[in-house]
């Protein structure tokens, strides 16, 4: 009789489990920053058999961190019941919930909460928990060997290093492979290729956890990641607005920003770096009064970039302790993040025919995206200039889009030039929108000619937005910290008919 794949996998793991009795899971909590969304967990943890819900946020076992904080017999009982119930239901399954990095995240949470769960456990329950962990260790090792490099996450790496160390299978070759995977996901500047500041922070945290795991197990290559951690941390230190928040590019949110910022301040080895002129990523400018961020990320088909938004050439700007221009943000609430928050219209950028610059596909890399995102940076004693362009609208509308930002160093002025360049003669009349989403709480008044808008912030700072085109103001939203707030957006709107059209605007503090 031919054995099914499920039976083969089960037999393989059963034989491996029997050979690993006597391994210890004590003192294996290496958590540095807690990225658990406790508000999210409150929505489901007290529901009967919640572990049967087919949702990724449940299948990571993050609820164990909640139970640990809950404490007492209630938390321990809830943890054990959920773990054992989940294992009975899912141990023989192929695919979900053993897909992506769910296995790794469950294993990490099981090990990091092991002593708490066992703090008042009977011998029978301890053996059952050990079996669940053994099973996850060997399934993790089995799945890791079959993963493509571009689909391995930093949580996979933590779980892999832990699994190898626990089973005494760690060696220099495996550690060098971990370093190879890490290097693959970081750009030349030291930025994680998700170009999501929250994911970047999680990646740094996970590298620190891997380092601590290697130190704990006495591995002599524990310093292999030190230089990269320093590089990534020094980059992250630049990506804070003047109000202390991180910019909302590519699904970032500010739920954990205080913890991230606190960890940066404790890095006593952090030194100032000179940042090279980037070719791809989120460009940034900073002086004592203002901060500017500019999205010149080159999209690609790698899974690490699968959550990029269609916000090419979008910008965010803050000054005097307040955010002025923003993107609409993202949520991390129970369920899935609304895809419309990744649309071009949810970003402070340039849009043709209300069409996304990149084609958004849920959970997968973009199918269609700009094949050429070009960035150039110039500076002198008076100004610093960012110039970016993309060809995301070339095939559909025969247009190249260009944005030029001129940032004045000694005065609080940022001016812009947004240009539509026709690739060939066309009689098509295309509608364009240039959107500037305003941060919540900003009030506005038009001047008489409708080409200027006076902006007043919560701290009573006054800015004036000027344009060579009559302006309109539309409703908008900001989604951050899992809260949706109403806001406004300044919009330049018109029709393109000429071969080349340039629209000029500026923001100045008065």
C-alpha positions in Angstrom: 0.0 0.0 0.0 1.3 3.5 -0.9 1.7 5.7 2.1 0.2 9.2 1.9 2.4 12.2 2.3 0.8 13.0 5.6 1.6 9.6 7.0 5.2 9.8 5.8 5.7 13.1 7.4 4.1 11.9 10.7 6.3 8.7 10.8 9.4 10.8 10.1 8.7 13.2 12.9 7.6 10.4 15.3 11.0 8.6 14.8 12.9 11.9 15.3 11.0 12.7 18.5 11.9 9.4 20.1 15.6 10.1 19.6 15.6 13.5 21.4 14.4 12.7 24.9 16.2 14.4 27.7 16.8 17.8 25.9 16.1 20.8 28.1 14.1 23.9 27.2 14.8 25.9 30.3 16.2 29.5 30.2 15.5 29.9 26.5 13.8 33.3 26.5 15.9 35.8 24.4 13.2 38.4 23.7 14.5 41.9 23.5 11.5 44.0 22.3 8.0 42.6 22.6 6.2 43.1 19.3 3.0 41.4 20.5 -0.2 43.2 19.7 -2.1 42.6 23.0 -5.1 44.6 21.9 -5.6 42.3 19.0 -5.3 39.2 21.1 -8.0 40.5 23.5 -10.5 40.2 20.7 -10.2 36.5 20.5 -8.4 34.8 23.4 -11.5 34.4 25.6 -13.6 32.8 22.8 -14.2 29.1 23.1 -11.7 27.1 21.0 -10.3 30.2 19.4 -7.3 28.3 18.2 -9.5 26.6 15.6 -10.0 30.0 13.8 -8.0 30.0 10.5 -6.2 33.3 11.0 -2.5 33.8 10.9 -2.6 36.1 13.9 -3.8 33.2 16.0 -1.6 30.5 14.5 1.6 32.3 15.7 0.9 31.5 19.3 1.4 35.1 20.3 -1.5 34.5 22.7 1.0 32.8 25.0 2.6 36.2 25.6 -0.8 37.5 26.6 -1.4 34.6 28.9 2.0 35.1 30.5 1.1 38.7 31.3 -2.3 37.6 32.5 -0.5 35.2 34.9 -1.8 32.9 37.6 -3.7 29.6 37.1 -6.1 31.2 34.6 -3.2 32.1 32.2 -1.5 28.8 32.6 -4.7 26.8 32.1 -5.6 28.8 29.0 -2.2 28.3 27.5 -2.1 24.5 28.0 -5.6 24.0 26.8 -5.0 26.0 23.7 -1.6 24.4 22.8 -2.9 20.9 23.3 -6.2 21.5 21.5 -4.4 23.1 18.6 -1.9 20.3 18.4 -4.6 17.6 18.3 -6.3 19.4 15.4 -3.2 20.4 13.3 -0.3 18.1 14.0 -0.8 16.0 10.8 -1.7 18.8 8.4 0.3 19.8 5.4 0.3 23.5 4.4 -1.6 25.9 6.6 -0.9 26.3 9.5 2.6 25.0 8.8 3.1 27.4 6.0 5.2 30.6 5.7 6.9 31.4 9.0 4.0 30.3 11.3 5.9 27.2 12.4 8.9 29.3 13.4 6.8 31.9 15.3 4.9 29.2 17.2 8.2 27.5 18.2 9.7 30.7 19.4 6.7 31.5 21.5 6.5 28.0 22.9 10.2 28.2 24.0 10.1 31.7 25.3 7.1 30.9 27.5 8.1 27.4 28.4 8.9 28.0 32.0 5.8 30.0 32.6 3.5 27.3 31.1 5.3 24.6 33.2 5.4 26.6 36.4 2.5 24.5 38.0 2.3 21.7 35.5 2.0 18.0 36.3 4.6 15.6 34.8 2.0 14.4 32.2 1.4 17.9 30.9 5.1 18.7 30.9 5.7 15.6 28.7 2.9 16.6 26.3 4.3 20.1 26.0 7.8 18.7 25.4 6.4 16.6 22.6 4.7 19.6 21.0 8.0 21.5 21.1 10.0 18.5 19.8 7.5 18.2 16.9 7.9 21.9 16.0 11.7 21.7 16.2 12.0 18.9 13.7 9.3 20.2 11.5 11.0 23.5 11.5 14.3 21.9 10.5 12.6 19.8 7.8 10.8 22.9 6.3 13.8 25.2 6.5 15.8 22.9 4.2 13.1 23.2 1.6 12.6 27.0 1.7 13.9 29.3 -0.9 16.3 32.0 0.3 13.9 34.8 -0.6 11.1 33.3 1.5 13.1 32.8 4.7 12.2 35.4 7.4 14.1 36.5 10.4 11.7 34.5 12.6 12.6 31.5 10.5 16.3 32.2 11.3 15.7 32.5 15.1 13.8 29.2 15.1 16.4 27.5 12.9 19.3 28.6 15.1 17.4 27.6 18.3 16.5 24.2 16.8 20.0 23.5 15.7 21.5 24.6 19.0 18.9 22.6 21.1 19.6 19.4 19.0 23.3 20.1 19.1 23.4 20.4 15.3 24.8 24.0 15.2 28.0 24.5 13.3 30.0 27.2 11.5 28.6 26.3 8.1 25.0 26.7 9.3 25.8 30.0 11.0 27.5 31.3 7.8 24.3 30.4 5.9 22.2 32.4 8.3 24.5 35.4 7.7 24.1 34.8 3.9 20.3 34.9 4.2 20.5 38.0 6.4 22.7 39.9 3.9 20.3 39.0 1.1 17.5 40.9 2.8 19.5 44.1 3.5 20.4 46.8 1.0 23.7 48.6 0.7 22.6 51.4 3.0 21.6 48.9 5.7 17.9 49.0 5.2 15.6 46.0 5.3 14.2 45.4 1.8 10.6 45.6 2.9 11.3 49.3 3.3 8.8 49.2 6.2 10.4 50.8 9.3 8.5 48.5 11.6 9.7 45.4 9.8 13.2 46.9 9.8 13.0 47.2 13.6 11.8 43.7 14.0 14.6 42.4 11.9 17.2 44.2 14.1 15.5 42.8 17.2 15.6 39.3 15.8 19.3 39.6 14.9 20.0 40.6 18.4 18.1 37.6 19.6 20.1 35.3 17.3 23.3 36.8 18.7 22.1 36.2 22.3 21.2 32.6 21.4 24.7 31.9 20.0 26.2 33.5 23.1 24.0 31.4 25.4 25.1 28.2 23.6 28.8 29.2 23.6 29.1 29.4 19.8 32.3 31.3 18.9 30.7 33.1 16.0 28.3 35.1 18.1 29.9 38.4 16.9 29.3 37.6 13.2 26.2 39.9 13.1 27.6 42.8 15.2 28.6 45.0 12.2 25.3 44.5 10.4 23.3 45.2 13.6 25.2 48.5 14.1 24.7 49.4 10.4 20.9 48.7 10.5 20.5 50.5 13.9 22.3 53.6 12.7 20.0 53.8 9.7 16.9 53.3 11.8 18.0 56.2 14.1 17.6 58.5 11.0 14.0 57.4 10.3 12.1 59.3 12.9 9.9 62.4 12.3 10.4 65.5 14.4 7.4 64.3 16.5 9.1 61.0 17.3 7.0 58.8 15.0 8.2 56.7 12.1 7.1 57.5 8.5 4.2 55.5 7.2 5.7 53.8 4.1 4.8 50.3 3.0 2.6 49.2 5.9 4.5 50.8 8.8 2.6 51.8 11.9 3.6 53.3 15.3 2.2 50.7 17.7 5.7 49.8 19.0 7.6 53.0 18.3 8.2 53.9 22.0 9.8 50.5 22.5 11.9 50.9 19.3 13.1 54.4 20.2 13.9 53.3 23.8 16.0 50.5 22.5 17.9 52.9 20.2 18.7 55.3 23.1 20.2 52.4 25.1 22.6 51.5 22.3 25.8 53.1 23.8 27.9 51.9 20.9 25.9 53.8 18.4 28.0 56.2 16.5 27.3 58.8 13.8 27.7 57.6 10.2 28.1 59.3 6.9 25.3 58.0 4.7 26.1 57.5 1.0 23.9 58.7 -1.8 21.3 55.9 -2.0 20.1 54.6 -5.4 17.0 52.8 -4.0 15.0 53.0 -0.8 13.5 55.8 1.4 15.6 58.9 1.0 15.7 61.2 3.9 16.8 64.7 4.8 17.1 66.2 8.3 18.0 69.5 9.9 17.2 71.1 13.3 13.7 72.2 12.2 12.5 69.7 9.6 12.5 66.2 8.3 11.7 65.0 4.7 11.3 61.4 3.6 11.0 60.4 -0.1 10.0 57.0 -1.5 12.3 55.9 -4.3 12.1 52.2 -3.8 12.6 50.0 -6.8 9.8 47.3 -6.6 10.7 43.7 -7.4 9.2 40.2 -7.3 11.1 39.0 -4.2 8.8 37.9 -1.3 10.7 40.2 1.1 9.2 43.0 -0.9 5.7 41.5 -1.2 4.0 44.2 1.0 5.4 47.2 -0.8 2.7 49.9 -1.4 2.0 51.5 -4.7 3.4 54.8 -3.3 6.4 55.5 -5.6 7.7 59.1 -5.2 5.4 59.7 -2.2 6.8 62.0 0.5 6.3 62.7 4.2 7.4 65.9 5.9 7.5 67.1 9.5 8.7 70.3 11.2 9.0 71.9 14.6 7.8 68.7 16.4 4.8 68.1 14.2 4.0 66.0 11.1 2.6 68.0 8.2 2.5 65.7 5.1 1.8 62.0 5.7 0.7 58.8 3.9 -2.5 57.2 5.1 -0.7 54.5 7.0 -1.7 50.9 7.9 -3.4 48.9 10.6 -2.5 45.9 12.5 -5.9 45.0 13.8 -7.5 41.6 13.9 -8.1 40.4 10.4 -6.3 41.7 7.3 -5.0 45.1 6.5 -7.3 46.8 4.0 -5.6 46.8 0.6 -6.8 50.3 -0.2 -4.3 51.6 2.3 -1.6 50.4 -0.2 -3.1 52.2 -3.1 -1.3 55.2 -4.7 -4.2 57.5 -3.7 -3.4 56.7 -0.1 0.0 58.3 -0.5 1.3 61.8 -0.9 2.3 61.3 -4.5 1.3 61.8 -8.2 -1.4 59.7 -9.8 -2.8 59.4 -13.3 -6.3 58.4 -14.2 -6.9 57.2 -10.6 -4.7 54.2 -11.4 -2.2 52.5 -9.0 1.4 53.0 -9.9 2.0 49.3 -9.1 -0.6 46.5 -9.3 -1.5 45.5 -5.8 -1.9 41.8 -5.1 -2.8 40.6 -1.6 0.0 38.6 0.0 2.1 38.4 -3.1 4.7 40.6 -4.8 3.5 43.1 -7.4 2.9 41.6 -10.9 3.2 45.0 -12.6 5.3 47.8 -11.2 7.8 50.5 -12.4 10.7 48.8 -14.1 12.9 51.9 -13.6 12.8 54.0 -10.4 15.7 56.5 -10.7 16.9 58.7 -7.9 19.5 61.5 -7.8 20.6 63.7 -4.9 22.5 67.0 -5.1 23.5 69.4 -2.3 25.2 72.7 -1.8 25.5 75.1 1.0 22.0 76.5 0.5 19.8 73.5 -0.7 19.6 69.8 -0.9 17.8 68.4 -4.0 16.1 65.1 -4.4 15.1 64.0 -7.9 13.1 60.8 -8.5 11.3 59.4 -11.6 9.5 56.2 -12.5 8.0 54.6 -15.6 5.1 52.9 -13.9 2.6 54.7 -16.2 4.6 54.2 -19.4 2.9 51.2 -20.9 -0.6 52.3 -20.0 -0.4 56.1 -20.6 3.0 56.7 -22.3 4.0 59.0 -19.5 7.2 59.2 -17.3 6.6 60.8 -13.9 9.3 62.9 -12.3 9.3 64.6 -8.8 11.9 67.1 -7.7 12.2 68.3 -4.1 14.3 71.3 -3.3 14.9 71.5 0.5 16.3 74.8 1.8 18.8 74.2 4.6 18.7 77.6 6.3 15.1 78.5 5.9 12.0 76.4 6.5 11.0 76.0 2.9 10.5 72.9 0.7 9.6 73.4 -2.9 8.6 70.8 -5.5 8.3 70.3 -9.2 6.1 67.4 -10.4 6.5 66.7 -14.1 4.6 64.6 -16.6 6.8 63.7 -19.6 5.2 62.1 -22.7 7.2 59.2 -24.2 5.5 59.9 -27.6 3.0 62.3 -29.1 -0.5 61.5 -27.9 -3.9 63.2 -28.0 -5.1 61.4 -25.0 -6.5 63.6 -22.2 -5.5 62.2 -18.9 -6.7 63.3 -15.5 -3.9 63.7 -12.9 -4.1 64.2 -9.1 -1.2 65.3 -7.0 -2.1 64.5 -3.4 -0.7 65.8 -0.1 -2.3 64.1 2.8 -2.3 66.3 5.9 -1.7 65.0 9.4 -4.7 65.0 11.7 -5.6 68.2 13.5 -4.3 70.6 10.9 -6.8 73.3 10.0 -6.7 75.3 6.7 -7.8 78.5 5.0 -7.7 79.4 1.3 -6.3 82.7 0.1 -8.3 84.7 -2.3 -6.8 83.2 -5.5 -7.4 79.6 -4.3 -3.7 78.8 -5.2 -2.5 79.2 -1.7 -3.6 77.5 1.6 -2.7 78.6 5.1 -2.2 75.6 7.4 -2.4 75.8 11.2 -1.1 72.9 13.3 -2.1 71.7 16.8 1.0 73.5 18.2 -0.2 76.7 16.4 2.6 76.7 13.9 1.6 78.4 10.6 2.7 77.1 7.2 1.6 78.2 3.8 1.2 75.8 0.8 1.6 77.5 -2.5 0.9 76.2 -6.0 0.8 77.5 -9.6 -2.6 75.7 -9.9 -5.9 76.3 -8.2 -6.1 73.9 -5.2 -8.9 71.8 -3.7 -9.1 70.1 -0.3 -10.7 66.6 0.0 -11.4 64.4 3.0 -8.8 61.8 3.9 -7.9 59.4 6.8 -4.9 58.4 8.8 -4.6 54.9 10.1 -1.9 54.5 12.8 -1.7 52.8 16.1 -4.7 50.8 14.9 -6.8 54.0 15.1 -8.5 55.6 12.1 -8.7 59.3 12.2 -10.3 61.8 9.8 -8.0 64.3 8.1 -7.8 66.3 5.0 -5.7 66.3 1.8 -4.6 69.1 -0.5 -5.1 68.1 -4.2 -3.7 69.5 -7.4 -6.0 68.3 -10.1 -6.0 68.8 -13.9 -6.0 67.4 -17.4 -2.8 66.6 -19.4 -2.8 67.3 -23.1 0.6 68.7 -23.8 3.8 66.8 -24.4 5.4 67.9 -21.1 3.6 69.5 -18.1 5.3 70.7 -15.0 3.4 71.7 -11.8 5.2 73.7 -9.1 4.3 73.9 -5.4 6.0 74.8 -2.1 5.5 74.6 1.7 6.9 77.4 3.8 6.7 78.2 7.5 5.5 81.7 8.3 
